[in-house]
Amino acid sequence: MAVPVSRRHLAVALALAVLLAGCSGAPVPAPGGTATSTPTPTVAGPPPSPDEPGGNGTFSVHFVNVGQGSATLLVGPTGETLLVDTGDFTDEGRHVLDYLRRQGIDRLDALVSTHADADHIGGNAAVIEYYETEAGGVGTVYDSGLVASTRTYERYLDAVETHDVPLYVTHRGDEIPLAGVDVDVLGPPETPLAGGDRNENSVVLRASFGETSVLLTGDAEDAGESTLVRTEGAALRSTVLAVGHHGSRGSTDPVFLGAVDPRVAVISSAADSRYGHPHAETLSRLADRSVRTYWTATHGHVVLVSDGARTTVATQRAAPTDPVRLREGDPVPPGTTDPVTARVTVDATDGATTPPVTDGGRDQGGLRLVTVHADAEGDDRNNLDDEYLVLANGGTEPLDLSGWTVADAAGATYTVPAGTTLAPGATLTLHTGAGTDTATDLYWGSTRPVWNNDGDTVIVTTANGERVLTEGYA
């Protein structure tokens, strides 16, 4: 049972709940605005680029690396902004504010508090204070209506009251305005679940833009997910799933996961989470469905940019996306300012996954990437010679590859031995393991796998430093 932080705050929450009772099924507009319809996205041309993250006719979703906690920024095609949660109380909004400023976000059209836990609303007060005093303001705040007896929650409501920011309690059936994007509130129901448990009554949002959709479930677990399956059914299906409760074993139930059927999953938590998030059980369930999974702890900021049919996934660091291998990646500290790099593009209409770019490199210099055999038979680590890539000379002249380098996205680099020449039409196989080089086979000599089974980038550079091939695979 939720406990009020004060008589005044309880009165505010109850008054707002009464104010909005019966509004399910109707939009909840920000003051002075109205809910807007989604335009028909344009999908001609190259895949959407993370260099232009929203506000330019595309829709972007930014999963900010705030360590233990969650903060997600949505930017619509016209530049309107919606921030969902603000991270943990321990940094008081510093990480999310730094990110917002670097992105040039000068106004928040809406702020959603999925629930009152301190790792979700930890920066609310600081964010509201900053935007109301130093930037373009906060349009509207949306809340589940379940209060908490914490100083973090009290400071959040104090900031709302001090700056007179409109506050709405929102439930299933409402819509949150974000010009050009449909943002539907799928939870919580008006009658609280699980005796008023804050996690189970998280605000659940499904944002859709053309054929692309993103499902954000806060910390919902068994009761919240089973209710969503019962009430929404096939309407839960989404391109991207923000994994519930930071990947806790109580979330991402197989039935729920089957209903959502995501192409991509994103987990927000710290590498050294005191709760052990994400739990192995959740990662196994994602792996069973071969869901490409990103973790802010090892990938850093995760930015999705959609043109309505295709979604490009960009991250600060290259790391495994096989759910059961997430912890093999190196931790990325919150506050890291490295830019994001496009990793893969997902076609929402048919589920196909393709490399985001090739840099026009496939045919440059006559060199072509024929194949990457990333998944060696058995345990990759014990069969490195069966992990290999094949290069071909598609030109009409021999290629002297002496001193050329082959690298992956993480920077592992192999230098081709002097005297290696590739004749027109010939192929050359580069094995990851150790062996004796021949005219047709070279051996990297690595003691561990190089090519990620779930996607990587092959980069070939001449001895003079000219990049002649940059090609991703999935």
Solvent accessible surface area in square Angstrom, and as a share of the most:
residue,aa,sasa,rsa
1,M,195,0.87
2,A,23,0.18
3,V,83,0.48
4,P,51,0.32
5,V,32,0.18
6,S,38,0.25
7,R,213,0.78
8,R,100,0.37
9,H,1,0.01
10,L,59,0.29
11,A,57,0.44
12,V,52,0.30
13,A,12,0.09
14,L,104,0.52
15,A,62,0.48
16,L,25,0.12
17,A,36,0.28
18,V,114,0.66
19,L,123,0.61
20,L,17,0.09
21,A,65,0.50
22,G,70,0.67
23,C,32,0.19
24,S,53,0.34
25,G,62,0.59
26,A,44,0.34
27,P,59,0.37
28,V,4,0.03
29,P,54,0.34
30,A,25,0.19
31,P,76,0.48
32,G,98,0.94
33,G,34,0.33
34,T,103,0.60
35,A,36,0.28
36,T,61,0.36
37,S,95,0.61
38,T,39,0.23
39,P,70,0.44
40,T,127,0.74
41,P,31,0.19
42,T,109,0.64
43,V,66,0.38
44,A,88,0.69
45,G,52,0.50
46,P,114,0.72
47,P,45,0.28
48,P,12,0.07
49,S,47,0.31
50,P,16,0.10
51,D,121,0.63
52,E,101,0.45
53,P,37,0.23
54,G,16,0.15
55,G,35,0.34
56,N,71,0.36
57,G,42,0.40
58,T,18,0.11
59,F,3,0.01
60,S,0,0.00
61,V,2,0.01
62,H,2,0.01
63,F,3,0.01
64,V,1,0.00
65,N,2,0.01
66,V,7,0.04
67,G,9,0.09
68,Q,17,0.08
69,G,0,0.00
70,S,19,0.12
71,A,0,0.00
72,T,6,0.03
73,L,0,0.00
74,L,0,0.00
75,V,7,0.04
76,G,0,0.00
77,P,13,0.08
78,T,95,0.55
79,G,33,0.32
80,E,59,0.26
81,T,5,0.03
82,L,0,0.00
83,L,0,0.00
84,V,6,0.04
85,D,2,0.01
86,T,1,0.00
87,G,0,0.00
88,D,7,0.04
89,F,94,0.39
90,T,99,0.57
91,D,22,0.11
92,E,97,0.43
93,G,0,0.00
94,R,136,0.50
95,H,24,0.11
96,V,0,0.00
97,L,14,0.07
98,D,42,0.22
99,Y,5,0.02
100,L,0,0.00
101,R,109,0.40
102,R,106,0.39
103,Q,66,0.29
104,G,58,0.56
105,I,24,0.12
106,D,102,0.53
107,R,95,0.35
108,L,0,0.00
109,D,34,0.18
110,A,3,0.03
111,L,0,0.00
112,V,0,0.00
113,S,1,0.00
114,T,3,0.01
115,H,3,0.01
116,A,3,0.03
117,D,28,0.14
118,A,28,0.22
119,D,20,0.10
120,H,3,0.01
121,I,1,0.01
122,G,3,0.03
123,G,0,0.00
124,N,0,0.00
125,A,11,0.08
126,A,27,0.21
127,V,0,0.00
128,I,0,0.00
129,E,84,0.38
130,Y,39,0.15
131,Y,0,0.00
132,E,55,0.25
133,T,76,0.44
134,E,130,0.58
135,A,38,0.29
136,G,42,0.41
137,G,9,0.09
138,V,7,0.04
139,G,11,0.11
140,T,0,0.00
141,V,0,0.00
142,Y,1,0.00
143,D,8,0.04
144,S,6,0.04
145,G,20,0.20
146,L,30,0.15
147,V,5,0.03
148,A,1,0.00
149,S,75,0.49
150,T,54,0.31
151,R,152,0.56
152,T,19,0.11
153,Y,4,0.02
154,E,54,0.24
155,R,77,0.28
156,Y,0,0.00
157,L,10,0.05
158,D,44,0.23
159,A,10,0.08
160,V,11,0.06
161,E,96,0.43
162,T,102,0.60
163,H,43,0.19
164,D,124,0.64
165,V,7,0.04
166,P,47,0.29
167,L,21,0.11
168,Y,43,0.16
169,V,4,0.02
170,T,0,0.00
171,H,28,0.13
172,R,93,0.34
173,G,28,0.26
174,D,2,0.01
175,E,62,0.28
176,I,3,0.02
177,P,20,0.13
178,L,1,0.01
179,A,17,0.13
180,G,4,0.04
181,V,3,0.02
182,D,59,0.31
183,V,2,0.01
184,D,47,0.25
185,V,2,0.01
186,L,18,0.09
187,G,4,0.03
188,P,6,0.04
189,P,34,0.21
190,E,82,0.37
191,T,106,0.62
192,P,69,0.43
193,L,33,0.16
194,A,64,0.49
195,G,57,0.54
196,G,7,0.06
197,D,61,0.32
198,R,71,0.26
199,N,33,0.17
200,E,23,0.10
201,N,2,0.01
202,S,1,0.01
203,V,0,0.00
204,V,4,0.03
205,L,1,0.00
206,R,50,0.18
207,A,1,0.00
208,S,20,0.13
209,F,1,0.01
210,G,39,0.37
211,E,110,0.49
212,T,2,0.01
213,S,6,0.04
214,V,2,0.01
215,L,0,0.00
216,L,9,0.05
217,T,1,0.01
218,G,17,0.16
219,D,2,0.01
220,A,1,0.01
221,E,34,0.15
222,D,92,0.48
223,A,31,0.24
224,G,5,0.04
225,E,2,0.01
226,S,62,0.40
227,T,13,0.08
228,L,6,0.03
229,V,37,0.21
230,R,172,0.63
231,T,51,0.30
232,E,28,0.13
233,G,29,0.28
234,A,94,0.73
235,A,58,0.45
236,L,0,0.00
237,R,128,0.47
238,S,5,0.03
239,T,10,0.06
240,V,1,0.00
241,L,0,0.00
242,A,17,0.13
243,V,9,0.05
244,G,3,0.03
245,H,35,0.16
246,H,6,0.03
247,G,0,0.00
248,S,9,0.06
249,R,130,0.47
250,G,19,0.18
251,S,0,0.00
252,T,1,0.01
253,D,55,0.29
254,P,80,0.50
255,V,102,0.58
256,F,4,0.02
257,L,1,0.01
258,G,31,0.30
259,A,26,0.20
260,V,0,0.00
261,D,31,0.16
262,P,7,0.05
263,R,89,0.33
264,V,1,0.01
265,A,0,0.00
266,V,2,0.01
267,I,0,0.00
268,S,14,0.09
269,S,0,0.00
270,A,13,0.10
271,A,39,0.30
272,D,126,0.65
273,S,14,0.09
274,R,158,0.58
275,Y,112,0.43
276,G,37,0.36
277,H,10,0.04
278,P,2,0.01
279,H,22,0.10
280,A,73,0.56
281,E,74,0.33
282,T,0,0.00
283,L,11,0.05
284,S,49,0.32
285,R,49,0.18
286,L,0,0.00
287,A,30,0.23
288,D,118,0.61
289,R,108,0.39
290,S,99,0.64
291,V,3,0.02
292,R,39,0.14
293,T,0,0.00
294,Y,3,0.01
295,W,3,0.01
296,T,1,0.01
297,A,3,0.03
298,T,3,0.02
299,H,2,0.01
300,G,0,0.00
301,H,8,0.04
302,V,0,0.00
303,V,4,0.02
304,L,3,0.01
305,V,0,0.00
306,S,2,0.01
307,D,10,0.05
308,G,2,0.02
309,A,17,0.13
310,R,48,0.18
311,T,3,0.02
312,T,1,0.01
313,V,0,0.00
314,A,0,0.00
315,T,0,0.00
316,Q,11,0.05
317,R,85,0.31
318,A,32,0.25
319,A,12,0.09
320,P,13,0.08
321,T,9,0.05
322,D,41,0.21
323,P,5,0.03
324,V,89,0.51
325,R,57,0.21
326,L,0,0.00
327,R,121,0.44
328,E,106,0.48
329,G,11,0.10
330,D,112,0.58
331,P,83,0.52
332,V,5,0.03
333,P,83,0.52
334,P,52,0.33
335,G,35,0.34
336,T,23,0.14
337,T,88,0.51
338,D,59,0.30
339,P,112,0.70
340,V,36,0.21
341,T,70,0.41
342,A,25,0.20
343,R,56,0.20
344,V,3,0.02
345,T,3,0.02
346,V,2,0.01
347,D,37,0.19
348,A,25,0.19
349,T,83,0.48
350,D,97,0.50
351,G,17,0.17
352,A,44,0.34
353,T,48,0.28
354,T,65,0.38
355,P,43,0.27
356,P,14,0.09
357,V,83,0.48
358,T,54,0.31
359,D,83,0.43
360,G,55,0.53
361,G,2,0.02
362,R,107,0.39
363,D,82,0.42
364,Q,71,0.32
365,G,51,0.49
366,G,14,0.13
367,L,1,0.00
368,R,105,0.38
369,L,11,0.05
370,V,85,0.49
371,T,59,0.34
372,V,28,0.16
373,H,61,0.27
374,A,8,0.07
375,D,90,0.47
376,A,3,0.02
377,E,138,0.62
378,G,67,0.64
379,D,59,0.31
380,D,20,0.10
381,R,164,0.60
382,N,127,0.65
383,N,50,0.25
384,L,22,0.11
385,D,65,0.33
386,D,39,0.20
387,E,0,0.00
388,Y,54,0.20
389,L,0,0.00
390,V,20,0.12
391,L,9,0.04
392,A,14,0.11
393,N,2,0.01
394,G,37,0.36
395,G,26,0.25
396,T,121,0.70
397,E,120,0.54
398,P,80,0.50
399,L,26,0.13
400,D,88,0.46
401,L,3,0.01
402,S,31,0.20
403,G,27,0.26
404,W,26,0.09
405,T,37,0.21
406,V,1,0.01
407,A,17,0.13
408,D,8,0.04
409,A,36,0.28
410,A,82,0.64
411,G,51,0.49
412,A,40,0.31
413,T,78,0.45
414,Y,20,0.08
415,T,79,0.46
416,V,8,0.04
417,P,52,0.32
418,A,94,0.73
419,G,68,0.66
420,T,20,0.12
421,T,79,0.46
422,L,4,0.02
423,A,51,0.40
424,P,60,0.38
425,G,66,0.63
426,A,34,0.26
427,T,69,0.40
428,L,4,0.02
429,T,23,0.13
430,L,5,0.02
431,H,26,0.11
432,T,0,0.00
433,G,3,0.02
434,A,77,0.59
435,G,48,0.46
436,T,115,0.67
437,D,64,0.33
438,T,77,0.45
439,A,93,0.72
440,T,80,0.46
441,D,38,0.20
442,L,6,0.03
443,Y,48,0.18
444,W,37,0.13
445,G,42,0.41
446,S,24,0.15
447,T,130,0.76
448,R,177,0.65
449,P,40,0.25
450,V,14,0.08
451,W,4,0.01
452,N,28,0.14
453,N,58,0.30
454,D,26,0.14
455,G,17,0.16
456,D,15,0.08
457,T,30,0.18
458,V,0,0.00
459,I,30,0.15
460,V,2,0.01
461,T,28,0.16
462,T,19,0.11
463,A,68,0.53
464,N,148,0.76
465,G,55,0.52
466,E,107,0.48
467,R,126,0.46
468,V,9,0.05
469,L,1,0.00
470,T,11,0.06
471,E,11,0.05
472,G,7,0.07
473,Y,38,0.14
474,A,60,0.46
